Amino acid sequence: LPVSPHEQLYIVNAHYPDSGQPKARRAAFQRRLESALAACKQGETLVLAGDFNAAMGTAEGDTVVGEHGLDHMNEAGRQLHLTASMYDLVDLVSQQEQLFYGTWVHCRSKKWYQLDRIFMRSMDLYKVHKCINAPMLVDSDHFSVRVHARCDKPAPPPKQ
């Protein structure tokens, strides 16, 4: 998606199969996701967003997840963390404090989960102003995740 003469966005929107789906279906989705990520060209700004049905937890000093959010991690979250790490992706929503944490609540346990996320490569983080959990604009059982970013080249370093 060209957004300026100097900027191209490569957007991947994903809906990862939940843990109730057959293992073969989840593996096939994982292969398609990695193929889509690998197709991003040098110089394009990669934005990966979606419902990952994965709880990634939080960590201080981690290269993928930040220190803000819900601590719970599951197997799908470990897989997503590994994939994000392979492609130098950073989970934007865990990098900043949020007004609320979690984008989906389990109907029986009433426990909140952060299943919806937005990732960008670490080299493009300077473009991100903020990433927030926000109410949905349409009827859904999930809250949305929104990113506010600028699409321009970084300022050149000062001359010495």
N, CA, C and O of each residue as an XYZ file, in Angstrom:
640
protein
N       0.851     -1.169      0.000
C       0.000      0.000      0.000
C       0.899      1.235      0.000
O       1.559      1.505      1.004
N       0.942      1.981     -1.082
C       1.741      3.205     -1.098
C       1.039      4.296     -0.291
O      -0.133      4.585     -0.533
N       1.742      4.902      0.665
C       1.151      5.965      1.477
C       1.829      7.312      1.245
O       1.311      8.348      1.663
N       2.961      7.303      0.595
C       3.653      8.526      0.207
C       4.668      8.132     -0.862
O       4.866      6.944     -1.116
N       5.311      9.113     -1.488
C       6.330      8.759     -2.491
C       7.481      7.932     -1.908
O       8.174      7.223     -2.638
N       7.677      8.025     -0.592
C       8.813      7.338      0.027
C       8.401      6.182      0.927
O       9.260      5.526      1.517
N       7.113      5.925      1.042
C       6.669      4.955      2.045
C       5.680      3.946      1.464
O       4.699      4.311      0.817
N       5.964      2.678      1.712
C       5.071      1.581      1.325
C       4.746      0.791      2.588
O       5.647      0.401      3.331
N       3.464      0.557      2.828
C       3.049     -0.295      3.943
C       2.782     -1.695      3.413
O       2.183     -1.867      2.352
N       3.230     -2.684      4.159
C       2.926     -4.086      3.866
C       2.106     -4.564      5.058
O       2.645     -4.767      6.146
N       0.799     -4.742      4.853
C      -0.109     -5.047      5.949
C      -0.551     -6.505      5.873
O      -1.001     -6.984      4.833
N      -0.410     -7.195      7.001
C      -0.889     -8.570      7.121
C      -1.919     -8.576      8.239
O      -1.618     -8.195      9.370
N      -3.135     -9.009      7.922
C      -4.204     -9.126      8.910
C      -4.457    -10.614      9.120
O      -4.713    -11.345      8.163
N      -4.384    -11.060     10.367
C      -4.461    -12.494     10.650
C      -5.550    -12.811     11.666
O      -5.827    -12.023     12.570
N      -6.152    -13.965     11.500
C      -7.060    -14.509     12.512
C      -6.620    -15.945     12.757
O      -7.003    -16.867     12.037
N      -5.805    -16.109     13.793
C      -5.196    -17.400     14.100
C      -6.259    -18.371     14.608
O      -7.096    -17.986     15.424
N      -6.243    -19.626     14.141
C      -7.209    -20.610     14.652
C      -7.047    -20.800     16.163
O      -5.929    -20.787     16.677
N      -8.159    -20.976     16.863
C      -8.076    -21.144     18.313
C      -7.610    -22.556     18.677
O      -7.487    -23.421     17.810
N      -7.355    -22.772     19.950
C      -6.786    -24.048     20.420
C      -7.725    -25.230     20.217
O      -7.286    -26.377     20.310
N      -9.003    -24.988     19.942
C      -9.949    -26.065     19.688
C      -9.874    -26.606     18.265
O     -10.479    -27.633     17.959
N      -9.135    -25.921     17.394
C      -8.991    -26.353     16.008
C      -7.952    -27.469     15.907
O      -7.060    -27.555     16.751
N      -8.053    -28.322     14.890
C      -7.068    -29.397     14.725
C      -5.648    -28.846     14.589
O      -5.429    -27.773     14.027
N      -4.707    -29.600     15.113
C      -3.300    -29.185     15.079
C      -2.829    -28.936     13.637
O      -2.062    -28.006     13.387
N      -3.286    -29.763     12.696
C      -2.897    -29.593     11.294
C      -3.368    -28.245     10.747
O      -2.655    -27.609      9.971
N      -4.549    -27.812     11.141
C      -5.062    -26.519     10.676
C      -4.239    -25.372     11.254
O      -3.933    -24.409     10.551
N      -3.881    -25.472     12.528
C      -3.050    -24.427     13.143
C      -1.667    -24.391     12.505
O      -1.115    -23.311     12.294
N      -1.096    -25.563     12.193
C       0.223    -25.629     11.551
C       0.174    -25.035     10.148
O       1.095    -24.329      9.737
N      -0.902    -25.321      9.410
C      -1.043    -24.763      8.061
C      -1.156    -23.239      8.119
O      -0.570    -22.535      7.295
N      -1.912    -22.735      9.096
C      -2.018    -21.286      9.255
C      -0.645    -20.694      9.563
O      -0.279    -19.660      9.004
N       0.112    -21.336     10.442
C       1.442    -20.844     10.817
C       2.348    -20.759      9.584
O       3.084    -19.784      9.427
N       2.302    -21.754      8.721
C       3.117    -21.735      7.493
C       2.694    -20.580      6.583
O       3.546    -19.893      6.020
N       1.373    -20.362      6.434
C       0.889    -19.253      5.596
C       1.287    -17.899      6.185
O       1.654    -16.982      5.451
N       1.215    -17.780      7.501
C       1.614    -16.528      8.151
C       3.096    -16.247      7.903
O       3.464    -15.134      7.527
N       3.941    -17.249      8.113
C       5.378    -17.048      7.908
C       5.695    -16.741      6.450
O       6.599    -15.955      6.167
N       4.966    -17.346      5.526
C       5.151    -17.052      4.105
C       4.773    -15.593      3.806
O       5.470    -14.910      3.057
N       3.676    -15.128      4.390
C       3.253    -13.732      4.192
C       4.277    -12.769      4.780
O       4.575    -11.744      4.167
N       4.819    -13.077      5.948
C       5.813    -12.201      6.568
C       7.106    -12.170      5.750
O       7.722    -11.116      5.592
N       7.507    -13.320      5.237
C       8.738    -13.400      4.448
C       8.617    -12.641      3.124
O       9.630    -12.246      2.546
N       7.395    -12.433      2.642
C       7.189    -11.737      1.366
C       7.343    -10.223      1.472
O       7.386     -9.541      0.449
N       7.428     -9.688      2.681
C       7.615     -8.248      2.857
C       8.981     -7.844      2.308
O       9.999     -8.438      2.663
N       8.997     -6.840      1.447
C      10.241     -6.414      0.798
C      11.036     -5.454      1.681
O      10.490     -4.780      2.555
N      12.316     -5.418      1.427
C      13.208     -4.470      2.106
C      12.691     -3.063      1.843
O      12.364     -2.731      0.704
N      12.611     -2.239      2.869
C      12.158     -0.863      2.721
C      10.668     -0.673      2.943
O      10.212      0.457      3.119
N       9.893     -1.763      2.938
C       8.467     -1.651      3.241
C       8.267     -1.688      4.750
O       9.010     -2.358      5.466
N       7.265     -0.967      5.225
C       6.929     -0.983      6.641
C       5.912     -2.090      6.874
O       4.785     -2.031      6.382
N       6.324     -3.096      7.629
C       5.464     -4.244      7.909
C       4.572     -3.953      9.105
O       5.051     -3.552     10.166
N       3.269     -4.158      8.925
C       2.296     -4.057     10.006
C       1.548     -5.385     10.038
O       0.873     -5.751      9.075
N       1.672     -6.095     11.141
C       0.973     -7.363     11.345
C      -0.067     -7.135     12.432
O       0.276     -6.760     13.554
N      -1.330     -7.358     12.107
C      -2.402     -7.109     13.060
C      -3.401     -8.246     13.003
O      -3.557     -8.904     11.974
N      -4.080     -8.469     14.129
C      -5.140     -9.452     14.086
C      -5.503    -10.040     15.426
O      -5.016     -9.627     16.478
N      -6.382    -11.027     15.343
C      -6.802    -11.826     16.492
C      -5.950    -13.083     16.455
O      -6.154    -13.952     15.606
N      -5.006    -13.180     17.363
C      -4.043    -14.281     17.348
C      -4.434    -15.425     18.280
O      -3.751    -16.449     18.314
N      -5.516    -15.269     19.033
C      -5.919    -16.299     19.994
C      -4.710    -16.778     20.787
O      -4.539    -17.972     21.032
N      -3.878    -15.821     21.181
C      -2.627    -16.129     21.859
C      -2.392    -15.146     22.998
O      -2.484    -13.933     22.809
N      -2.094    -15.666     24.163
C      -1.739    -14.842     25.316
C      -0.216    -14.868     25.428
O       0.372    -15.922     25.668
N       0.421    -13.712     25.254
C       1.883    -13.638     25.222
C       2.510    -13.178     26.532
O       3.733    -13.213     26.666
N       1.715    -12.752     27.491
C       2.278    -12.298     28.750
C       3.007    -10.976     28.604
O       2.834    -10.258     27.619
N       3.822    -10.667     29.597
C       4.622     -9.442     29.600
C       6.038     -9.798     30.026
O       6.273    -10.863     30.597
N       6.968     -8.915     29.749
C       8.353     -9.146     30.151
C       9.104     -7.827     30.129
O       8.885     -6.983     29.260
N       9.973     -7.667     31.075
C      10.828     -6.487     31.101
C      12.108     -6.825     30.352
O      12.752     -7.834     30.637
N      12.474     -5.984     29.398
C      13.710     -6.192     28.653
C      13.606     -7.204     27.526
O      14.626     -7.560     26.937
N      12.411     -7.680     27.205
C      12.208     -8.630     26.118
C      12.192     -7.866     24.796
O      11.806     -6.698     24.766
N      12.605     -8.506     23.705
C      12.631     -7.827     22.409
C      11.286     -7.857     21.690
O      11.084     -7.099     20.741
N      10.353     -8.724     22.123
C       9.057     -8.847     21.452
C       7.948     -8.199     22.270
O       7.253     -7.318     21.763
N       7.764     -8.609     23.513
C       6.694     -8.056     24.343
C       7.256     -7.057     25.334
O       8.407     -7.159     25.758
N       6.427     -6.090     25.698
C       6.810     -5.075     26.663
C       6.371     -5.450     28.062
O       5.933     -6.574     28.311
N       6.489     -4.518     28.952
C       6.195     -4.761     30.366
C       4.748     -4.465     30.748
O       4.370     -4.672     31.901
N       3.935     -3.988     29.817
C       2.562     -3.606     30.138
C       1.574     -4.641     29.610
O       1.682     -5.090     28.468
N       0.619     -5.013     30.444
C      -0.405     -5.933     29.985
C      -0.723     -7.011     30.992
O      -0.521     -6.851     32.196
N      -1.225     -8.111     30.471
C      -1.623     -9.248     31.299
C      -0.500    -10.282     31.302
O       0.101    -10.559     30.264
N      -0.223    -10.847     32.469
C       0.918    -11.756     32.612
C       0.701    -13.136     32.002
O       1.666    -13.843     31.712
N      -0.541    -13.520     31.808
C      -0.850    -14.884     31.336
C      -0.219    -15.175     29.981
O      -0.268    -14.343     29.075
N       0.382    -16.378     29.844
C       0.931    -16.831     28.571
C       0.443    -18.255     28.323
O       0.347    -19.055     29.254
N       0.136    -18.569     27.062
C      -0.256    -19.929     26.718
C       0.625    -20.442     25.579
O       1.517    -19.736     25.109
N       0.366    -21.681     25.138
C       1.189    -22.290     24.087
C       1.131    -21.489     22.794
O       2.158    -21.303     22.141
N      -0.048    -21.013     22.415
C      -0.159    -20.191     21.208
C       0.645    -18.901     21.358
O       1.219    -18.409     20.386
N       0.688    -18.356     22.567
C       1.484    -17.164     22.829
C       2.969    -17.422     22.690
O       3.704    -16.579     22.175
N       3.416    -18.582     23.145
C       4.833    -18.942     22.975
C       5.178    -19.075     21.492
O       6.245    -18.636     21.063
N       4.279    -19.678     20.706
C       4.510    -19.819     19.261
C       4.535    -18.447     18.581
O       5.392    -18.184     17.738
N       3.603    -17.584     18.947
C       3.560    -16.242     18.368
C       4.807    -15.445     18.748
O       5.346    -14.709     17.923
N       5.261    -15.587     19.978
C       6.485    -14.907     20.420
C       7.669    -15.366     19.582
O       8.479    -14.545     19.153
N       7.777    -16.671     19.345
C       8.869    -17.211     18.536
C       8.807    -16.662     17.110
O       9.828    -16.252     16.557
N       7.623    -16.653     16.520
C       7.462    -16.132     15.155
C       7.825    -14.652     15.100
O       8.550    -14.221     14.203
N       7.328    -13.881     16.047
C       7.642    -12.448     16.084
C       9.147    -12.232     16.230
O       9.719    -11.352     15.587
N       9.770    -13.023     17.060
C      11.215    -12.909     17.268
C      11.986    -13.206     15.976
O      12.961    -12.523     15.662
N      11.553    -14.214     15.238
C      12.224    -14.587     13.976
C      12.176    -13.452     12.962
O      13.100    -13.305     12.162
N      11.120    -12.652     12.981
C      10.941    -11.575     12.007
C      11.198    -10.196     12.614
O      10.826     -9.182     12.023
N      11.829    -10.150     13.784
C      12.186     -8.903     14.462
C      10.967     -8.015     14.694
O      11.029     -6.799     14.512
N       9.842     -8.644     15.102
C       8.596     -7.910     15.328
C       8.410     -7.597     16.803
O       8.816     -8.367     17.673
N       7.792     -6.460     17.067
C       7.529     -5.999     18.432
C       6.025     -5.843     18.597
O       5.358     -5.258     17.743
N       5.490     -6.372     19.706
C       4.075     -6.209     20.044
C       3.878     -4.787     20.559
O       4.385     -4.433     21.623
N       3.147     -3.979     19.808
C       3.022     -2.563     20.140
C       2.174     -2.302     21.375
O       2.482     -1.396     22.149
N       1.110     -3.078     21.577
C       0.184     -2.779     22.676
C       0.848     -2.988     24.044
O       0.461     -2.329     25.010
N       1.817     -3.869     24.150
C       2.473     -4.109     25.441
C       3.622     -3.142     25.715
O       4.259     -3.217     26.765
N       3.886     -2.247     24.787
C       4.981     -1.286     24.955
C       4.562     -0.046     25.746
O       5.412      0.684     26.255
N       3.248      0.191     25.849
C       2.756      1.400     26.519
C       1.666      1.042     27.512
O       0.953      0.054     27.338
N       1.541      1.850     28.553
C       0.440      1.654     29.496
C      -0.880      1.866     28.775
O      -0.986      2.718     27.893
N      -1.887      1.083     29.155
C      -3.206      1.147     28.547
C      -4.239      1.571     29.596
O      -4.018      1.411     30.797
N      -5.351      2.105     29.133
C      -6.454      2.404     30.048
C      -7.058      1.112     30.580
O      -7.543      1.069     31.711
N      -7.031      0.059     29.769
C      -7.482     -1.265     30.196
C      -6.683     -2.301     29.416
O      -6.209     -2.043     28.310
N      -6.546     -3.481     30.021
C      -5.798     -4.571     29.394
C      -6.755     -5.696     29.057
O      -7.635     -6.037     29.848
N      -6.580     -6.256     27.902
C      -7.416     -7.345     27.449
C      -8.364     -6.876     26.364
O      -8.927     -5.783     26.429
N      -8.528     -7.730     25.364
C      -9.435     -7.415     24.264
C     -10.576     -8.411     24.155
O     -11.457     -8.264     23.308
N     -10.560     -9.423     25.012
C     -11.621    -10.433     24.986
C     -11.781    -10.999     26.386
O     -10.796    -11.201     27.095
N     -13.018    -11.253     26.785
C     -13.283    -11.831     28.102
C     -13.946    -13.192     27.915
O     -14.888    -13.346     27.137
N     -13.429    -14.171     28.649
C     -14.000    -15.518     28.582
C     -15.383    -15.491     29.220
O     -15.542    -14.987     30.332
N     -16.381    -16.029     28.529
C     -17.772    -15.895     28.988
C     -18.045    -16.632     30.303
O     -18.916    -16.204     31.061
N     -17.337    -17.714     30.598
C     -17.595    -18.434     31.854
C     -16.695    -17.967     32.996
O     -17.176    -17.696     34.097
N     -15.392    -17.874     32.737
C     -14.465    -17.512     33.815
C     -14.427    -16.009     34.069
O     -14.015    -15.575     35.145
N     -14.855    -15.206     33.083
C     -14.799    -13.733     33.142
C     -13.365    -13.216     33.192
O     -13.125    -12.073     33.581
N     -12.415    -14.058     32.798
C     -11.007    -13.671     32.756
C     -10.727    -12.961     31.430
O     -11.161    -13.410     30.369
N      -9.992    -11.842     31.509
C      -9.628    -11.068     30.327
C      -8.375    -11.641     29.676
O      -7.480    -12.134     30.362
N      -8.317    -11.573     28.346
C      -7.162    -12.015     27.561
C      -6.832    -10.947     26.533
O      -7.728    -10.308     25.983
N      -5.545    -10.755     26.275
C      -5.086     -9.848     25.219
C      -4.821    -10.716     23.991
O      -3.689    -11.147     23.768
N      -5.853    -10.971     23.201
C      -5.739    -11.844     22.033
C      -5.458    -11.063     20.755
O      -4.924    -11.612     19.791
N      -5.814     -9.795     20.747
C      -5.685     -8.962     19.557
C      -4.447     -8.083     19.708
O      -4.225     -7.464     20.749
N      -3.654     -8.044     18.654
C      -2.361     -7.357     18.740
C      -1.998     -6.707     17.411
O      -2.553     -7.025     16.360
N      -1.047     -5.786     17.499
C      -0.433     -5.178     16.321
C       1.076     -5.253     16.513
O       1.598     -4.907     17.573
N       1.764     -5.707     15.480
C       3.224     -5.815     15.508
C       3.822     -4.969     14.389
O       3.227     -4.794     13.325
N       5.009     -4.453     14.661
C       5.838     -3.818     13.634
C       7.271     -4.228     13.897
O       7.617     -4.643     15.003
N       8.110     -4.108     12.864
C       9.534     -4.431     13.050
C      10.168     -3.389     13.966
O       9.775     -2.223     13.983
N      11.141     -3.837     14.713
C      11.777     -2.944     15.687
C      12.387     -1.710     15.019
O      12.401     -0.634     15.617
N      12.886     -1.848     13.806
C      13.509     -0.701     13.131
C      12.484      0.371     12.747
O      12.867      1.495     12.423
N      11.185      0.039     12.778
C      10.141      0.998     12.420
C       9.405      1.560     13.627
O       8.426      2.287     13.461
N       9.848      1.244     14.827
C       9.143      1.703     16.025
C       9.118      3.220     16.161
O       8.215      3.761     16.799
N      10.082      3.915     15.581
C      10.099      5.382     15.659
C       8.856      5.985     14.993
O       8.520      7.140     15.259
N       8.174      5.229     14.138
C       6.991      5.718     13.441
C       5.737      5.681     14.313
O       4.738      6.323     13.991
N       5.784      4.933     15.412
C       4.604      4.715     16.244
C       4.465      5.825     17.268
O       5.372      6.063     18.067
N       3.326      6.503     17.241
C       3.012      7.513     18.251
C       2.415      6.831     19.477
O       2.849      7.073     20.603
N       1.404      5.965     19.249
C       0.822      5.193     20.340
C       0.056      4.016     19.764
O      -0.314      4.002     18.590
N      -0.170      3.035     20.615
C      -0.985      1.874     20.282
C      -1.881      1.623     21.480
O      -1.396      1.496     22.604
N      -3.184      1.550     21.251
C      -4.113      1.457     22.377
C      -5.149      0.353     22.188
O      -5.537      0.022     21.068
N      -5.582     -0.203     23.311
C      -6.798     -1.012     23.344
C      -7.956     -0.027     23.365
O      -7.924      0.954     24.109
N      -8.975     -0.278     22.559
C     -10.086      0.664     22.458
C     -11.395     -0.096     22.230
O     -11.384     -1.231     21.754
N     -12.523      0.536     22.572
C     -13.821     -0.098     22.299
C     -14.016     -0.315     20.802
O     -13.447      0.398     19.976
N     -14.821     -1.302     20.475
C     -15.119     -1.588     19.070
C     -16.085     -0.542     18.516
O     -16.886      0.040     19.248
N     -15.989     -0.323     17.235
C     -16.900      0.577     16.540
C     -18.107     -0.177     15.993
O     -19.084      0.431     15.555
N     -18.032     -1.498     16.023
C     -19.128     -2.367     15.575
C     -19.405     -3.395     16.666
O     -18.614     -3.539     17.598
N     -20.517     -4.106     16.557
C     -20.865     -5.125     17.539
C     -19.901     -6.309     17.424
O     -19.817     -6.942     16.372
N     -19.177     -6.607     18.504
C     -18.204     -7.698     18.513
C     -17.961     -8.131     19.949
O     -18.227     -7.379     20.886
N     -17.453     -9.354     20.118
C     -17.091     -9.809     21.454
C     -15.642     -9.453     21.787
O     -15.150     -9.813     22.857
N     -14.954     -8.749     20.884
C     -13.576     -8.306     21.106
C     -13.524     -6.783     21.149
O     -14.333     -6.097     20.524
N     -12.562     -6.278     21.893
C     -12.224     -4.864     21.811
C     -11.184     -4.721     20.711
O     -10.574     -5.712     20.309
N     -10.972     -3.520     20.223
C     -10.022     -3.318     19.136
C      -8.675     -2.854     19.668
O      -8.552     -2.410     20.810
N      -7.681     -2.967     18.818
C      -6.354     -2.430     19.065
C      -6.098     -1.447     17.935
O      -6.277     -1.778     16.763
N      -5.678     -0.239     18.290
C      -5.469      0.806     17.289
C      -4.051      1.343     17.394
O      -3.517      1.531     18.488
N      -3.465      1.582     16.254
C      -2.122      2.167     16.230
C      -2.202      3.535     15.557
O      -2.877      3.713     14.543
N      -1.504      4.482     16.144
C      -1.357      5.820     15.582
C       0.122      5.942     15.201
O       1.006      5.937     16.058
N       0.363      6.050     13.900
C       1.745      6.071     13.418
C       1.891      7.122     12.331
O       0.918      7.531     11.698
N       3.112      7.540     12.135
C       3.395      8.472     11.040
C       4.143      7.694      9.959
O       4.916      6.780     10.248
N       3.902      8.066      8.753
C       4.535      7.379      7.632
C       5.420      8.351      6.884
O       5.043      8.873      5.835
N       6.583      8.586      7.422
C       7.551      9.433      6.756
C       8.946      8.947      7.123
O       9.125      8.117      8.014
N       9.911      9.481      6.421
C      11.291      9.090      6.686
C      11.774      9.739      7.974
O      11.338     10.837      8.320
N      12.679      9.060      8.690
C      13.211      9.693      9.901
C      14.058     10.916      9.542
O      14.609     11.009      8.445
N      14.147     11.831     10.476
C      14.980     13.016     10.262
C      16.435     12.568     10.147
O      16.859     11.652     10.851
N      17.194     13.206      9.270
C      18.611     12.822      9.159
C      19.340     13.189     10.451
O      18.945     14.120     11.152
N      20.399     12.456     10.756
C      21.167     12.784     11.958
C      21.788     14.166     11.842
O      22.129     14.599     10.741
N      21.940     14.861     12.958
C      22.547     16.212     12.890
C      24.002     16.141     12.394
O      24.738     15.207     12.711
N      24.388     17.147     11.614
C      25.778     17.199     11.116
C      26.685     17.663     12.241
O      26.327     18.509     13.060
N      27.850     17.087     12.246
C      28.809     17.441     13.316
C      29.885     18.327     12.792
O      30.777     18.725     13.543
